[in-house]
Amino acid sequence: MASNPKGTVLVSFGSVVTALKYVTNITMLFDTFGQLPYNFIWKNTEEIPDNIAPNIKIVKWVPQNDILGHPNTKAFITHCGMNSLLEGAYHGVPMVGIPVAGDQVIHATKISSKHVGVTLNVKEMTQSDLYYAIMNVTTRQDIINSSMQVSKLIQNRPNGRTPVEEAADWMEYALNCDGGEYLRTEEYNLRWYELHLIDVYVVLLVLLAITVKILQLIWRGVKALCCAKAPKEKIS
């Protein structure tokens, strides 16, 4: 981790994405990483090209949280799984989000909205896109500062308690208060169609249908009235 003074970039597309080659150009990724001044640790279980650049280390498993917490880690290239986003944000590591499927696309929007990195389209990104994305998150001070600010917000514990201690406190509290039933939100008492506002949408649709029908009747009445008052041509 400390062998390169420029720093290390962690690359991980999660444990679910095992066929990355079907959605993007793997060779392009290796070529791009080889052109950058950083070391790359890539969690990858797929076949790799021959003669990869010496700054790329391929491993089948990584202690992701520990690597993200290392001071020499400069960026995190991620598929935007929720756990990965939380770990990257916790340690203040700028991220390049490359969502592959499912809810990862939604998660990726958080990277842009919080200004803690950039996102790329896995099917459309070019070598130039990836190169400049990595350079941006590792050199732009605004992205680095935003990442550190988010990390500070997450790690700051006003009561001085660790997350584990706080969870234990709430468990003891619930046990001492007969399960803390009164803490449950009203959401858990709603029927499924109430929870998703389907009943509200039905009422709105009915009101819309009634409004349209009334407007149609008014239009027909006005049209009939106008036609009745129109003078008839006299046939000689």
Sequence and secondary structure as in RCSB ss.txt:
>XXXX:A:sequence
MASNPKGTVLVSFGSVVTALKYVTNITMLFDTFGQLPYNFIWKNTEEIPDNIAPNIKIVKWVPQNDILGHPNTKA
FITHCGMNSLLEGAYHGVPMVGIPVAGDQVIHATKISSKHVGVTLNVKEMTQSDLYYAIMNVTTRQDIINSSMQV
SKLIQNRPNGRTPVEEAADWMEYALNCDGGEYLRTEEYNLRWYELHLIDVYVVLLVLLAITVKILQLIWRGVKAL
CCAKAPKEKIS
>XXXX:A:secstr
  S TT EEEEE TTT   GGGTS HHHHHHHHHHSSSEEEEE  S   SS  TTEEEES   HHHHHTSTTEEE
EEE   HHHHHHHHHHT  EEE   STTHHHHHHHHHHTTSEEE  TTT  HHHHHHHHHHHHH HHHHHHHHHH
HHHHH  TT   HHHHHHHHHHHHHHTTT GGGS GGGGS HHHHTTHHHHHHHHHHHHHHHHHHHHHHHHHHHH
HHHHS      
